[in-house]
Amino acid sequence: MSAPATAPVTATTAEPRRRSWQMTHLGRSPSFWLGGGIVAALLLIAAIGPFFVPGDPYEMSIRERLQPPSQAHLLGTDEFGRDVLARLVHGSRLTLQIGIVSVGIALVVGGLLGVVSGFIGGWFDVAMMGLVDVLLAFPAILLALAIIAVLGPGLTNTMIAVGIASIPGFARVVRAATLEVKERVFVEAARALGGSAAHVMFRHVGSNIMSPLIVLVTLQFPIALLSSAALGFVGLGAQPPDPEWGAMLVSARDYLRRAPWLVNAPGIAIVLTVLGFNLLGNALRDALDPTQRGV
C-alpha cells in the first residue's frame, strides 16, 4: 500500500498556519504575558486611576511638605506638600501622551518617507536615504536637544523633538521592508492589472509591512519615554507644575538624601514602563519574525 500523499502547503493554507503559530508562540511567551500585563496596568491606571486616587496633583500644602509615606499619603509628599501618588497617577497620562505623540510623528513621517522612497527607488531613494543617513549620524538625544534649542522647552516641543529624532529609524526599517515586499508576485500582478502606483504602494505594499512596524512601535515607545524623561531631567522637557515623571525626578534630585521617596516613585514607574514595553516588543518580534515561523 502506498503512503498517503501529503497536501502541499499553498498560500491559502500557509497563512492560517502562520497565524496559528504566532498565537501559540505568544501564548507560551513569558515576555508577552509579563510585558503585556505591565502595559495593560499602565493603560488602566491612566484611564481610571485619577478617579480613584484621592488628592489634587497640583494642590500645595506647606505644612505637609516632605512627609514620608503614611496612611494619609501612601507615597509621601514633595517639597510643596503635593501628594506624590496623585502626581504619579496623573503623570501616567502625560507619559502615554508623550509616547503616543512622539511615536506617532515618527511613524507617519518616517513610514511615509520609507515606503515612498523604497517603492519609487532611483535618484529619489538615494536623495532621501542620504538625508536620513545625515540625521542618523547624530545621536537621537543630541538631535532632540538641538530641536528643543530652536523650539524652546516644554511638553509639546519635547514630543515634537523626540518624534523628529525618531524619524530616521522608522524610515530605514520601512524602506527595507518595502524593498523586499515590492518584488513579490502579488505586487507585480497588481501592477500588471493596471493598478496605480499609489494604490499598489499603500494597498498592497503598505498592508504587508505592518509586522515590522508593529514591532518597531512597541520597541520605540520606551525609547521615546526615556528620551523625554532625560530631557525633563535637564530641565528642557515638561515644565513645572506638570506631574510628568521626568520632571518629578528633576525636582526630587535636591532631596535625594532627605526624601528618597521622591526619587523612588517616578524612577520605579519609568523603569517598569520601559521594561513592560521592551518585553512586549521582544515577544512580538519573536512571533512576527519570519525566520522563527514553523511553516
C-alpha positions as CSV (number, residue, x, y, z in Angstrom):
1,M,0.0,0.0,0.0
2,S,1.4,3.3,-1.0
3,A,2.0,6.0,1.6
4,P,-0.7,8.7,1.7
5,A,0.2,11.8,-0.2
6,T,0.6,15.0,2.0
7,A,-1.2,18.1,0.9
8,P,1.1,20.7,-0.5
9,V,1.5,23.9,1.6
10,T,-0.1,26.6,-0.5
11,A,-0.6,30.3,0.1
12,T,-4.2,29.5,1.3
13,T,-3.1,27.0,3.9
14,A,0.2,28.8,4.9
15,E,-1.4,31.9,6.2
16,P,-3.7,30.2,8.7
17,R,-0.8,28.1,9.9
18,R,1.4,31.1,10.2
19,R,-1.2,33.0,12.3
20,S,-1.8,29.9,14.4
21,W,2.0,29.5,15.1
22,Q,2.2,33.2,16.1
23,M,-0.7,33.0,18.5
24,T,0.7,29.8,20.0
25,H,4.2,31.3,20.4
26,L,2.8,34.4,22.1
27,G,0.7,32.3,24.4
28,R,3.8,30.4,25.5
29,S,6.0,33.5,25.9
30,P,6.6,34.8,29.4
31,S,7.8,38.1,28.0
32,F,4.4,38.6,26.3
33,W,2.4,38.0,29.4
34,L,4.7,40.0,31.7
35,G,5.2,42.9,29.3
36,G,1.6,42.9,28.3
37,G,0.5,42.8,31.9
38,I,2.6,45.8,32.8
39,V,1.4,47.8,29.7
40,A,-2.2,46.9,30.4
41,A,-1.8,48.0,34.0
42,L,-0.3,51.3,32.8
43,L,-3.2,51.8,30.5
44,L,-5.7,51.0,33.2
45,I,-4.1,53.4,35.7
46,A,-4.0,56.2,33.1
47,A,-7.7,55.6,32.2
48,I,-9.3,55.3,35.6
49,G,-6.6,55.9,38.1
50,P,-7.2,59.6,38.6
51,F,-10.9,58.9,39.5
52,F,-9.9,56.6,42.4
53,V,-6.8,58.2,43.8
54,P,-7.7,61.0,46.2
55,G,-5.9,64.3,46.1
56,D,-5.2,67.0,43.6
57,P,-1.8,66.6,42.0
58,Y,-1.4,70.4,41.9
59,E,-2.6,71.2,45.4
60,M,0.1,72.5,47.7
61,S,0.3,72.4,51.5
62,I,3.4,73.8,53.1
63,R,2.5,72.2,56.4
64,E,2.7,68.7,54.8
65,R,5.8,69.2,52.8
66,L,8.3,66.4,52.6
67,Q,6.2,64.0,54.6
68,P,7.3,60.3,54.3
69,P,4.8,57.6,53.1
70,S,1.9,57.2,55.5
71,Q,-1.7,56.2,55.6
72,A,-2.7,59.8,54.5
73,H,-0.1,59.9,51.7
74,L,0.8,56.4,50.6
75,L,3.9,57.6,48.6
76,G,4.6,60.7,50.8
77,T,4.6,64.4,49.7
78,D,7.0,66.5,47.8
79,E,8.7,69.8,48.7
80,F,5.5,71.7,48.1
81,G,3.3,69.3,50.1
82,R,1.7,67.8,47.0
83,D,0.7,64.1,47.1
84,V,3.2,62.0,45.2
85,L,0.8,59.2,44.5
86,A,-1.7,61.6,42.9
87,R,1.0,63.2,40.8
88,L,2.3,59.8,39.8
89,V,-1.1,58.6,38.7
90,H,-2.0,61.8,36.8
91,G,1.5,61.7,35.3
92,S,0.8,58.4,33.7
93,R,-1.5,60.1,31.2
94,L,1.3,62.5,30.3
95,T,3.7,59.6,29.8
96,L,1.3,57.8,27.4
97,Q,0.7,61.1,25.6
98,I,4.4,61.6,25.1
99,G,4.9,58.1,23.8
100,I,1.8,58.2,21.5
101,V,2.5,61.6,20.0
102,S,6.3,61.1,19.6
103,V,6.0,57.6,18.1
104,G,3.0,58.8,16.0
105,I,5.1,61.6,14.4
106,A,7.9,59.2,13.7
107,L,5.6,56.5,12.3
108,V,3.6,58.8,10.0
109,V,6.6,60.8,8.6
110,G,9.2,58.1,8.7
111,G,6.9,55.4,7.5
112,L,5.6,57.5,4.6
113,L,9.2,58.5,3.7
114,G,10.4,54.9,3.8
115,V,7.6,53.4,1.8
116,V,7.7,56.1,-0.9
117,S,11.5,56.0,-1.1
118,G,11.7,52.2,-1.3
119,F,8.9,51.9,-3.8
120,I,10.0,54.7,-6.2
121,G,13.7,54.0,-6.0
122,G,16.2,55.7,-8.3
123,W,17.5,59.2,-7.5
124,F,14.7,59.9,-5.1
125,D,15.6,56.9,-3.0
126,V,19.3,57.9,-3.0
127,A,18.5,61.5,-2.0
128,M,16.1,60.7,0.8
129,M,18.2,58.0,2.3
130,G,21.2,60.3,2.1
131,L,19.2,62.8,4.2
132,V,18.3,60.0,6.6
133,D,21.9,59.0,6.9
134,V,22.9,62.5,7.8
135,L,20.3,62.5,10.6
136,L,21.4,59.1,11.8
137,A,24.9,60.5,12.2
138,F,23.7,62.4,15.2
139,P,22.7,60.6,18.4
140,A,18.9,60.9,18.8
141,I,19.1,62.7,22.2
142,L,21.5,65.2,20.7
143,L,19.2,65.8,17.7
144,A,16.3,66.3,20.1
145,L,18.3,68.8,22.2
146,A,19.1,70.8,19.0
147,I,15.4,70.9,18.1
148,I,14.3,71.9,21.6
149,A,17.0,74.6,21.5
150,V,15.2,76.1,18.5
151,L,11.6,75.5,19.6
152,G,12.1,76.1,23.3
153,P,11.4,73.9,26.4
154,G,8.0,72.5,27.1
155,L,6.0,69.3,26.9
156,T,4.6,69.9,23.4
157,N,8.1,70.7,22.0
158,T,9.6,67.7,23.7
159,M,7.1,65.4,22.0
160,I,7.8,67.1,18.6
161,A,11.6,66.9,19.2
162,V,11.6,63.2,20.2
163,G,9.3,62.4,17.3
164,I,11.5,64.1,14.7
165,A,14.6,62.4,16.2
166,S,13.0,59.0,15.7
167,I,12.0,59.5,12.1
168,P,15.3,58.2,10.6
169,G,14.9,54.8,12.3
170,F,11.4,54.3,11.1
171,A,12.3,55.4,7.6
172,R,15.2,52.9,7.3
173,V,13.1,50.0,8.6
174,V,10.1,50.7,6.4
175,R,12.3,51.2,3.3
176,A,14.0,47.8,3.9
177,A,10.6,46.1,4.3
178,T,9.3,47.9,1.2
179,L,12.2,46.8,-1.0
180,E,11.5,43.2,0.0
181,V,7.7,43.3,-0.5
182,K,7.6,45.2,-3.8
183,E,9.4,42.3,-5.5
184,R,6.7,39.7,-4.6
185,V,4.5,38.2,-7.2
186,F,1.2,39.8,-6.0
187,V,2.7,43.3,-6.3
188,E,3.8,42.6,-9.9
189,A,0.3,41.2,-10.6
190,A,-1.3,44.4,-9.2
191,R,0.9,46.4,-11.5
192,A,0.1,44.3,-14.5
193,L,-3.6,44.7,-13.8
194,G,-3.3,48.4,-14.2
195,G,-3.2,49.5,-10.5
196,S,-1.8,53.0,-10.0
197,A,1.4,53.5,-8.2
198,A,-0.3,55.0,-5.2
199,H,-2.8,52.1,-5.0
200,V,-0.1,49.4,-5.2
201,M,2.1,51.3,-2.8
202,F,-0.4,51.7,0.0
203,R,-2.9,48.9,-0.6
204,H,-0.5,46.0,-1.4
205,V,2.9,47.0,-0.2
206,G,1.8,49.1,2.9
207,S,-0.6,46.4,4.2
208,N,2.2,43.8,4.0
209,I,4.8,45.6,6.0
210,M,2.7,46.0,9.2
211,S,4.6,43.3,11.1
212,P,7.9,45.1,11.4
213,L,6.1,48.3,12.0
214,I,4.2,46.9,15.0
215,V,7.4,45.6,16.5
216,L,9.2,48.9,15.9
217,V,6.4,50.9,17.5
218,T,6.5,48.8,20.7
219,L,10.3,49.0,20.9
220,Q,10.4,52.7,20.1
221,F,7.8,53.6,22.7
222,P,10.1,53.1,25.7
223,I,12.9,54.9,23.9
224,A,10.6,57.9,23.5
225,L,9.8,57.7,27.2
226,L,13.4,57.6,28.2
227,S,14.3,60.4,25.9
228,S,11.5,62.7,27.2
229,A,12.5,61.8,30.8
230,A,16.1,62.6,30.0
231,L,15.1,66.0,28.5
232,G,12.9,66.6,31.5
233,F,15.8,65.8,33.9
234,V,17.9,68.5,32.4
235,G,15.0,71.0,32.5
236,L,14.1,71.0,28.8
237,G,11.1,68.7,28.9
238,A,7.8,69.2,30.7
239,Q,7.8,72.3,32.9
240,P,6.5,72.7,36.5
241,P,3.9,72.1,37.8
242,D,3.2,69.3,35.2
243,P,3.4,65.9,37.0
244,E,5.5,64.3,34.3
245,W,7.7,61.6,35.6
246,G,11.0,63.1,34.3
247,A,10.1,66.5,35.7
248,M,9.3,64.8,39.0
249,L,12.8,63.4,39.1
250,V,14.2,66.9,38.4
251,S,12.5,68.4,41.4
252,A,13.4,65.5,43.6
253,R,17.2,65.4,42.9
254,D,17.8,68.1,45.5
255,Y,16.1,66.0,48.2
256,L,17.8,62.6,47.4
257,R,19.1,62.1,50.9
258,R,16.4,63.8,52.8
259,A,13.3,62.4,51.0
260,P,14.4,59.4,48.8
261,W,10.7,58.5,48.2
262,L,10.5,61.5,45.8
263,V,13.0,59.8,43.5
264,N,11.9,56.2,44.1
265,A,8.3,56.7,42.9
266,P,8.8,58.2,39.5
267,G,12.1,56.3,39.0
268,I,10.4,52.9,39.5
269,A,7.5,53.9,37.4
270,I,9.7,54.7,34.5
271,V,11.7,51.5,34.9
272,L,8.6,49.3,35.0
273,T,7.0,51.1,32.0
274,V,10.1,50.8,29.9
275,L,10.6,47.1,30.9
276,G,6.9,46.3,30.0
277,F,7.1,47.8,26.5
278,N,10.5,46.2,25.9
279,L,9.3,42.7,26.9
280,L,6.1,43.1,24.8
281,G,8.2,44.3,21.9
282,N,10.6,41.4,22.2
283,A,7.7,38.9,22.3
284,L,6.1,40.4,19.2
285,R,9.4,40.5,17.4
286,D,9.9,36.8,18.0
287,A,6.4,35.9,17.0
288,L,6.4,38.0,13.8
289,D,9.9,37.2,12.7
290,P,9.7,35.1,9.5
291,T,12.8,33.2,10.4
292,Q,11.1,31.9,13.5
293,R,8.0,30.6,11.9
294,G,7.1,26.9,11.9
295,V,5.7,26.9,8.4
